[in-house]
Amino acid sequence: MSGKTTSTGQETGRAVERAPANDDVAAVPLRHTGRWVAAVALLILCGGTLASFWRNPNIDHAVVTNYLFDSRVLSGVGLTVALTATSMILATVLAVALAVMRLSSNPVLRVLSLAYVWFFRGTPLLVQVVFWGYLGLLYARLSIGIPFTSITFASANTSTIISAFVAGLLALGLNEAAYASEIVRAGLLSVDEGHVEAAYSLGMSPAYTLRRIVLPQAMRVIIPPMGNETISMLKNTALLELIAVHELYTRTSQISAQNLSQVELLIVASAWYLFLTTVLSVPQYYLERRFGRGTGRRPSTSPRKQIRLRYDAARARLRTIA
């Protein structure tokens, strides 16, 4: 019996080996025809719009090319970048402090943080820019001394201390801190409370826990909106024209007032703002990848690698066709 069974099993096995693989399912990739049609239509629409704009006879292309890399425009670009960087540094430091104060168990700190956010979010940025720019109308001199006494340690003219650049820096930085503090607070609240308790159980101090445990995990929530705020800050520097800060928009406005080429200089300013916005988007992307590790989601492929993969796939298809 056992021999027959073995023989039958061997014959069955040979029969299975000889059987043709007719039951295999041929997987055919889904064709997204609608996507390609929509993409082509959008490309035609955008290309036609840009072409009609660029071919407009009312635009002097020579003026655009001549002033795109003009020394005055380049100095405005540099000042715009400097204002954006320093304002965001000031805003980030204040935002972290305000967020920690808002989450503190001390009611005085919570009220102070809430009052700060309430005031700077409740008044327009344009008003704050004008206020800091014309602070000398309220205080002719700024002094350091003992309050409610005549004892003064140092005193100087307001215009000497609060220059146009400093006024713009204060207006942008203090206003942005109110918005950024809510972003930081949301990031801090996203961290599991158990991680904080575990750090305390290991003997870590609150400050060390915040720096080494909480903030690194909160950054994955903070980075995307803070990147958007940085780009908004870059464009908000144009408001400083009101207080004679010679940033990019102010420089192009001064040049257009001389040669009466308003549209051409607006194109120059827009081109530089688009370029700077694109440059700022690159570190934001890699920071999101850096702090998004370990979340269980596969990090997205970098644009450079995506282009390389698509190029290799296209070459492989061409080889197959050939």
Secondary structure, 3 states (H helix, E strand, C coil): CHHHHHHHHHHHHHHHHHCCCCCCCCCCCCCCHHHHHHHHHHHHHHHHHHHHHHCCCCCCHHHHHHHHCCHHHHHHHHHHHHHHHHHHHHHHHHHHHHHHHHCCCCHHHHHHHHHHHHHHHHCCHHHHHHHHHCHHHCCCEEEEECCCCCCEEEEEEHHHHCCHHHHHHHHHHHHHHHHHHHHHHHHHHCCCHHHHHHHHHCCCCHHHHHHHHHHHHHHHHHHHHHHHHHHHHHHHHHHHHHHCCCCHHHHHHHHHHHHCCHHHHHHHHHHHHHHHHHHHHHHHHHHHHHHCCCCCCCCCCCHHHHHHHHHHHHHHHHHHHC
